Structures are given as structure tokens and as C-alpha cells.
Amino acid sequence: MSAKLDPERAALVIVDVQEGFRKAIPGFDRIAAATATLARGAEAMDLPVLVTEQYPKGLGPTAPEVAEALPAGAEPLAKTVFSAAAADGFDLGGRGQAVVCGIEAHVCVNQTVLDLLDRGIEVHVVADAVGSRSDPDRELGLAKAERSGAWLTSVEMALFELLGTAGSDRFKAVQKLVLEHAP
């Protein structure tokens, strides 16, 4: 298992960053902005992007700031199972690494991470783009993911790790995204 992300092997998995969670998740706007930055960075580096929506009839669509950042063709996959990896139609397209972000850290994100690890996928969880209704649940979800074999990362760490080098148009695009995202 590699600790380093590889743009030829990685896919971005956005789990349930939906409008119905906006009022329930502390820091939702920050999480949605971080997720949008990841989506734009993934597009700049030609990474596949998978997006899920948990029971969209009840929880609504993907938050608009995230939906607007998705690359063309990244249509949300509706699901009722908690794990995105267990949803009908979920497919990493042969990629061996998953960069995972979303809601909630201790339920859908956690079960997605565990299922991907069970499949032999290297998982990197973007801690600053993950939330839960309570901080203790968020922390437990991240801790369990890490203890189970996932790597914890941040938006900036993941994007620059995937980039690997400066001096290119991709670098300029990602650098701009990171500077815009900075708190």
C-alpha cells in the first residue's frame, strides 16, 4: 500500500455532500467548499470523479457549490446503502487509489472507506473535507478509517501530492485553486 497518491491510479470519491445536510453538519459550507476545490483539482489533473447522493428524494441534491465544480460527465449516483462502494453502478474504472471526502464521517464515509479497503483499494481520506453532525462522531470516523488502513490527508496535501511537480499549466491551475481555498 502506497502512502503517496498517484494521478494515474487515483479517483476522487465524493460521498453525499447534499443540501439536506447543510443545517445539520457543523462547518458544512467549509466542507462543501473544500469538496468543490478537490473536484476542480481532480478535473485539472484528469482524475475520474465519482459522486453519490444518499436518498436524494429525502436529503436533496448535491450542494450547488459542489455540483457546479464537478467535471462534465460526473453525474451523482443515487443510493440507499450507506457505503458508496456498495451502490449499484459504483465503479472506480480500474483505479487502485481512492481520495474520499464527504458526509458523514462515521456512517457513509466510514463504510465506503472500509469497503474500498476490503477490495484492496488504497484509500486517502481528506480530513478537512469530511463532516458529521457531531465532532465526536467525526473524530471517531476518521480514527477508525486510519486504524483500518486509510491515510488521512488534507485538500492541499492531496492536490499537491497528485500534482507531483511545479512549473506546468496543471500546477498553475491547482495552485490557484489552493490559494482560493485557503482559510
Protein Blocks (a to p, Z undefined) as FASTA:
>chain_A
ZZbdcfklgccddehiafklmmmmghklmmmmmmmmmmmmmmmnopacddddehkllnop
adfklmmmpcghiacdddfbfblklpghiagehpabdcdedddfklmmmmmmmmmmmnop
acdddfklcccfbfklmmmmmmmmmmnopacddfklmmmmmnopghifklmmmmmmmmmm
pZZ
